[in-house]
Amino acid sequence: MKAPGPRPVPDRQCLQGILYVLHTGIGWEDLPQELGFRSGMTCWRRIKRWINAGVFDDLHRILLAQLNAAN
């Protein structure tokens, strides 16, 4: 049985939309849906959830550890 409502947007798709917004400086509501990122508001909600979960803090620590190990 199919669950009601729209299917969840994959994390990778949201990340691509987030990076597009950050790179171009456009507003979340202006994210072009024809590029396949879905709704800018969906991407905005996902980044807020990831920030609150500490995802970017963890990523920052991991990247710094790898850079330090590589000198």
C-alpha atoms as one frame of an Amber mdcrd trajectory, in Angstrom:
protein
   0.000   0.000   0.000   1.375   3.390  -0.993   1.741   6.023   1.728  -0.335
   9.180   1.202   1.341  12.437   0.246   4.389  13.272  -1.804   7.451  11.043
  -1.747  10.350  12.317   0.366  13.065  14.172  -1.524  16.359  12.234  -1.430
  19.113  13.800   0.712  21.461  14.075  -2.267  18.890  16.074  -4.236  18.400
  18.431  -1.292  22.154  18.826  -0.829  22.533  19.734  -4.498  19.767  22.323
  -4.154  21.353  23.730  -0.988  24.755  24.010  -2.668  23.143  25.704  -5.690
  21.503  28.323  -3.476  24.710  28.926  -1.514  26.811  29.132  -4.694  24.501
  31.442  -6.641  23.144  33.513  -3.764  19.544  33.219  -4.970  16.687  33.024
  -2.488  15.355  29.648  -1.408  12.002  30.415  -3.012  13.785  31.115  -6.335
  15.436  27.689  -6.613  14.541  26.513 -10.149  12.484  23.326  -9.869  13.301
  22.437 -13.470  16.882  21.696 -12.336  15.495  18.753 -10.356  16.144  20.071
  -6.835  12.429  20.219  -6.049  11.166  22.966  -3.758  13.556  25.524  -2.310
  11.538  25.403   0.902  12.112  21.645   1.090  15.869  22.232   0.775  15.688
  25.013   3.383  13.836  22.776   5.854  16.368  19.976   5.260  19.390  22.224
   5.915  17.739  23.513   9.106  17.162  19.912  10.248  20.790  18.990   9.437
  22.122  22.063  11.267  20.033  21.253  14.339  21.263  17.630  14.226  24.906
  18.785  14.154  25.643  17.276  10.741  27.805  20.190   9.587  29.723  20.364
  12.868  30.540  16.654  12.521  31.525  17.115   8.886  33.791  20.038   9.807
  35.552  17.965  12.495  36.044  15.025  10.128  37.452  17.203   7.351  39.829
  18.986   9.727  41.090  15.658  11.093  41.736  14.372   7.572  43.509  17.591
   6.538  45.667  17.531   9.667  46.557  13.877   9.065  47.610  14.731   5.502
  49.649  17.733   6.716
